Amino acid sequence: MTSETTTPELVEQILAEASIAAPLWAATPAADRAVGLVAVADALDAAADELVPLAHDETHIPDGRLRFELGRTTFQLRLFADVLTEGSYLDARIDPADDAWPMGAPRPDLRRVLEPIGPVVVFAASNFPFAFSVAGGDTASALAAGCPVVLKVHPGHPRLSVATARVVRDALASTGAPTGLFALVTGTRAAQDVLTDGRIKAGSFTGSIAGGRALLDIAGSRPEPIPFYAEMGSVNPTFVTRAAAAARPQEIAAGYLESMSMSAGQLCTKPGVLVVPEDSDIPQLLRSSERPAAGQLLNERIQEGYVEVLERLMSHESVVSLTDEEGAYAAPPAPTILLTDVDAVIKDPAALLVECFGPTSLVVTYRDEASLVALAAGLEGQLTATILGEEGDDVHALVRLLATRAGRLLWNQWPTGVSVTYAQQHGGPYPATSVPGSTSVGTAAIDRFLRPVAYQNFPQALLPPALRDDNPERIPRRADGVTSAG
């Protein structure tokens, strides 16, 4: 397969094979699916010396970060294998028949479990060529859930995508996984054909608000609308209290510069807005600090989009630059820090609270901490919101408000760096994501590709193993309201 657009004939073949693979993979015991995920992880690790140079050549991301990202990718594959082995992801619930059920009528025998939703389409991201691409978290969680994956290649790294897909397919095949379980498509037309096909039952995306919204609308306008999990835009505001600004201004300024410029500012969790007291030392420290080194952006399209947003911000009447404008629009662009005040943001949030995907961030000054709540009230949905404070700061109202605006709140840590864990939440209200109750990172991501099915009054032999009385796979379950360890 090349980077050329996938033909309609090949799209049809891919979808037909995925629909055949779906019931076979769904019926594959969770322990065997786990073996497949581990085999993919092992094969990717073994192919690092082939894949990393390809990734560097196509994305300009440094070798060290790419190897770390590949390690994260294989780690999350193995973590989902552990999830399958443990079994609580099925959320199995058993309510035996009860003639004396207090609702006033007998309770029938009801048993509920999560089952694979069916074939899914995954749109790869540009800024994480491993962790959010071909074998990334969306692919890992969908395969773990029991769903075939059709992966839409990102045009920013086509050769890497083809090479990675070969490793994935070969590894799955070596464990006896069904043909058609994983395939690539390239090109906008092919991707749209896949997304609108009735055999596809869910989709996921990581990228811009415009791109995500367009795909979300297509998914929702199908004759059979499907869930579409889009991660889109976020400015990830960081609020600095007066006490924190007075106690550690240099630490905050240094941490902010490092976080906002990490990966050339091309992280979805970059702190795009830093809110500080107007009389603190932080703005001056940012003005006088040595700028982080310029880093090349992923591709020309990203560079053009970055310059367009930066120019709009720089031309706003309330915005000035804290850094030398020389090199701001260059390729690679020099990190740029802009400055405005809270009144301007509250007056014109649509123009100032915008994601600038690259090494630019906006510092917002305030006079009194009451305005922090007012600013937070005007925020759209965010992936993260951060408070840098001191013990004793009364920020309860701010915390509660931010919890309605963001999926992950941080205290005295920077939002860049998204750990793959059981408790992680990488999502948030629109436009951060299209489904605020979901996450694209962490083990809860598997929930996106499962749906609940209840079985009423079924004989034991016809029940899924997770719902049988003998619990052959020894998974944790909730039986008659009581949770057991399995």
N, C-alpha and C positions, 0 to 999 in steps of 0.2 A: 504493500500500500504506500502511495506517495502522499504529498501534501495537496495534491489536486482534489477538487471537489468530488465527493463520493457520488457515483452515478445513481439514478433512481433504481436501476436494476439491482445494484449492490445493496442499497438501502433496504429494498424489499427482502432480499436474502437475509440480511442481518436481522431484520425484525421478525421474519419467519422463524429463524433459528432461535432467537431470544424467546419467542412465545413457546416453542417446544421445550427449551431448556428450563423455563420458569417452573412448571410443576415438578420436574425432575430435581432441580436444585432445592425447591421448597421442601420436598420429601426427603432430602438427604439429611441424615441425623446431624444435629448441631455439632457433635464431636468431629464428624467428618468434614463439615464446612470449616471448622477451626483448623483442621490439618491443612486444608487448601490455603487459608490465609497465612499460616506460618510458612508454607512452601513458597508463597509469593514473597513474603518478607525475606526469607533466606536467599532467594534468587536475586532480588533487588540488591541486597547487600553484596552478593558475589559479583554483581555487574557494575559496581560503583565506579570502577576505573574506566569503564566504557561510557556510562551515563553522565557522570559529572562533567567531563570535558565538553560533551555535547550541550549540556545545559548552560555552561559558561559561555560557549560560543554563541548561543542563540539569545541569551538574556543578559549577558554582561555581569551577572551576579558573581561575586568572588567565590573561589573554590572552597574556602573554609566554610562559608555559610551554606553552600550547596551540600557539602558533605554532612553538615549538621542537620540540614533539612531532610536529606535522604534518611538519616538515622531516625529522625522524628517520624518519617513516613513508615518505616518498617516497624518502629515501636508501636505505632497505633494499630497496625495490622495485627501484631501479636496481642495487643491489649484487647482488641475485639475478639480474638480467639479465646482469650480468658473469659470474656463476657459470655460467649457461647457455651463454654464448658461449665460455668457456674449456673446459668439458667434463669436467674431472676428477671432477665430482660423480657421474658414471655408474659410476665404479670399474670400468671395462672391463678384463677379464682374458682373455687368450688363451693356451691351452695346446695347441699343435699336436700331432697324433698322434705318438707316439714308441714304436716297437717295443722299444726298449732301455731303457724307463723302469725305474729301479732297484728299484721296489717288488716286482719279480718277475713282473709281467704287463704287457703292452703298455698304453700310455696312449692312450685315444681322443682325438680332437679335441674339446676342451671349450672353450666360450667363455661367459663370464659377464658380465652387465651388470645395472644397476639400472633397473627400469621402474616407471611410475606404479602406485600401489596401487589407484586407482579413486576414485569420489566420496567426499568426506570432509565431516564436519560440524564446524564450528568454533563454540565458545561464546565470545562476546565478553566481555571483562573490563569492570569498572566504572571502575577508577582510571586507565586510559589509553584515553580515548575515540577516539584515533586509532591509536596504536602497537600496542595489543593488542585492537583492536576490528574493525570492518568490513573495513578495508583494512590491518590490522596484520600482524605477522610471521607468524602462522599462515596467514592468507590468502595472503600473498606467497609463503611457502615451498611451500604446497600447489599454487598455480597454477604456480609455477616447476617443480615436480616433474612437472606434467602432469595434475593432478587437478582436477575440478570441485569447487566449494565451496558448501555450504549453510551459511549463517551464521545462528546463533541470536542475535537481537538482545538486548542487555542492556537490562533495563527502566529503567536509570538514564539512558539517553540515546536514546530511540526516534526522536525527530525528526531528530537528527543522523545516526543509523544509516540512516534512509531516504534522507536527502539524500546521504550518502556513497556508499551503494549505487548510487544513480542515476548518480553520477559514474563509479563503477567500471564499471558495465554499459555505459554509453555509450562509454567509452574502449575497452573490450575489443571492442565491436561495430564501432567505427571501424577496427579493425585486421583484421577478418574472423574474429574468434574465434567459435566455435559458440554458438548459442542454448542457454541452460541451463547455461552454464559457471559462473555466479555467481548466487545467489539468497538472499533473506532469509526467515526464518520468525520468528514471534513467539509467545510463550506457552509455558508448561511442557508442556502436552499435545502441542502441535505438535512441540516439540523432542524429546520422548520418542518420538513416532511416527517422526521422522527417524532418531534414534539406533538404534532397534530394527529399522529396515527393512533387508532383506538387500542392497539396492543400495548402502548406505553401507559403506565398507571401513575407515574409521579415524575417530577423533575427537580433538579437542583442547579444552582448557579452561584458563582462568586464573581463580582465585577461592579460595573457602574450602575447608578440609579437608572439611567436611560435604558441601558441594555437589559437590566433585570426587569424593569417595568414592562418593556415590550414583550419579553418572553412570558411574564406573568399574565399579561392580557391575552396572549395567544392560548396559554394553558387554560385560562378561565372561560374562553369563548368557544372551546371545543363543544361538539354535541354532547360529549361526556367530559365535563370539566374535571381536571385532576389537581391534586395538591402540587404546588410549585414553591420550592424553598429557595428564595433568592436572598443572598447577602449582598447588600448594595453600598450605601454611603454612611459615613459617620465622621464627625469631627472630634469625638472623644474629649470633651472638655475636662480641664483640670482646674480645680478651685483651690487657691492658696489662702489660708486664713491669715489674719494680721499677726497672730502669735507665731505661726510657722515662718512667715516672711521675715519677721524680726529675729527669730532664733537661728535660722540657717539659710540665709539668702544665697550664699555661694554654692551650697550643696544643691539647692533647688535649681539654680540657674544652670549648673553643670549637668545635673540629671536631665533637665529639660532639653538642653542642646543635644545631648547624646541620644535621647529617646526620639526626638522629632526628626533627627537626621539619619537614624538607623535605616539601613537598606535604602539609602537615598530618599527617605521619606515615603517609600512605596509600601507601607504596611497599613492594613485597614484599621489598626488600633493606634496609629500615630496620634500623639496629643496635638491636635490641630488648633486648639484654643487653650491658652493659659491665662487664668484670671488672677490678678495680683493687686494688692493695695497700691494706689497711685503714688504714695509717699515711701514705698519700699525701695530697697537698693536693687531689686531684681532687674528692672528695665535697664538701669545703667550698667549693671554687670553683663547683661546680654549684649549691650552696645559695645562694651570694651573687650569682651571675651574673644579669643581666637575662634574664628568660624571653623566648624567641622569641615573636613575635606569634601570636595565635590565628588559625587558618585554618578556614573553614567546611568541614565534611565533605561528601562527595559527595551524600548524600541522607539522609533520615530513617532509613532502614533501617540504613545504615552507622553513623549516630550512635547508634542504639539498641544495636547490637551492640558498639560501642566502650565505651559506658557500662557494659554488662553485664560485660564482661571486666575493665574498670578497677575496678569495685566488688568483684569477686572478689579481685583482686590487693590492693587496699587493705585488705580485711578479713582478709587472711592474718596470722596471729599473728606472723610474723617480718618483716613488711614495714612500713616507715615511709616517709613522704614527705619528700623533700628540698626540695620546692617547696610554696608556699602552696596549700592545697586549694581556695581560692576560684577559681571558674571552671573547675575540673577537669571538671565534668559539664555545663557549659553548652554552648550551641550558638551560636557556635563554641566548642569546648573549648580552655582554656588548656593549653599543653604541661605535662606532669607527669613528674617524675623520682622514681622510687621507689628505696628502698634496702633491701638485705638482705645476708646473708653467705653464703659458699660452703657452709658446713655445712648451712644451711637448704635450699639448692638441691639439694645431694646427697641430702638426706633426703627432699625432696618435689619432685622435678623436674616431675612432671605438673602440679602446681598453679602453679609459678613460671616454668617455661620455656614460656610460652604466648604466642602471637602476639596482641598487642593492636593491632588495625588502626586506628591513629590516633596522636596526638601524645603517646604515653606510652612510656617505656623504663625498664628495671630495672637499677640499678647493684648489682653483687655484689662484696663485699670479700673479700679472702683474706689469710692470714697468711704463707704460704710458697708459692713457685712450684710445688712438687710438687702442690699441690691443683688447679692449672690442668689437669693431665692427668686427675685424678680427675673434675673437673667435665666436661671434654670427653668422657670415656668415657660419661657419662650422657646425652649429647645424642642426640636423634633426628636424622633426616636434615635437612640445611640447604641452602639455596641458596648461602650464603656463610659463611665464617668468616674473621675478621681477627685479625692479630697486630700490635700496635704495640710495637716493640722497638728495641733499639740494637744496633749492630754488636758482636759478641762475646757476645750473649745465647745461652745454650745452650737452644734451643727445638726441637731436632731431634725429640725424642719427641712434643712437642705438634703439630708440623707433620705428622708421619706419622699421628698419630691423627686430626687434623682432616681429613686427606685421605680418610679412610674415612667421614667424616660430612658432608662438604660438596662441592658441585660446583665452587665457585670459592674459592680461598684468596687473601687479600690481605695484603700486608706494607706497613705504614705508609701505607695509603690507606683511605678510607672506602668501604663497599660500595654506597652509593647512587650511581646513575649506571652504567648497564649499556651499555657501548659495543657497537655493532653492527659486528662484525669477523669475520674468518675464524676466529680462534682462540677466540672467546667460548664459554663454557659457562654457560648459565643453566638449571640443573637440579640435581638432587641426589637422594640416597636418600630413600625415603618417610619422612615425609609431605611433604617439600618438593616432590617430584614422584612420579608413579606409575611412571615409567620412568626409572631413574637414568642409563641410558646415552644419554639424549636431551637435546637443548637446544631451547628455544623462541626463543632469540636467537642471531644469528650465522648464517653460511652453512651450518653443519652441520645447521641445522634442516630443511633439505630432505630429509635422510635419513629423517625420520619418515614421509614419504609416498611412499617408494619401497620396492620389494622386489626381491630378486635373482632372476634367471632365468638358468639355464644351458642352452646349446644344444649338444647332442652330435651330431657327425658331420653337421651341416647343410651343404647347398650354399650357396655364397656369396650367390646371389640371394635366398635366404630368410632370411638373417641381418639383424638390425638394422644400420644403417649403422655404429654404433660398434664392431661386431665383425667387419666385413669386412676382408679383407687390405689393400685399398687405402685404408682409413681416410679416406673422402671428407670428413668433417668435421674432420679433423686434430686429433683430441682426444688428450690424454695417455692412454696405456694401459700395462698390464703384460703383456708378451708373453713367454711361456716364462720367467717369473720376472724379467724385466728391464723396468724402467720406461722408457718413451720419452716425449719431450715432445710428440709428435703430428705 
